[in-house]
Amino acid sequence: MSVSMIRARRRYAMRLPISLCPDGRKSAEGLLIEISQEGARISCLGDWSCHAGERVSLSLPDGQDMDATVRWTHDGLAGLDLTAPLHCNELSDLLAFNRDFTAPKAARPEQRYGT
């Protein structure tokens, strides 16, 4: 039997190293693996512990910080609700940054010709 889920927003696969900083506590390093206009999923958090409802700051490698609330955590994963939903152009810019960040160096145009 197959079960299908209906999601409120489309989700996009990502692969960006991030830092999660809860209010007044030590930050944790992780990997942003999924993003939507209203939320994010983080992996590789190890034994980092946080509770549902706790506020965190999500720091991206481009210097952007986003405030979020922890929705769930288990086994080194966390689901976040973004405090301020991303506008379409912000999400598009973030997806483009992810493509550039994860592209092999040889595939980047500025490095292909040694310039």
Secondary structure, 3 states (H helix, E strand, C coil): CCCCCCCCCCCEEEEEEEEEEECCCCCEEEEEEEECCCEEEEECCCCCCCCCCCEEEEECCCCCEEEEEEEEEECCEEEEEECCCCCHHHHHHHHHHHHHHHCCHHHCHHHHCCC
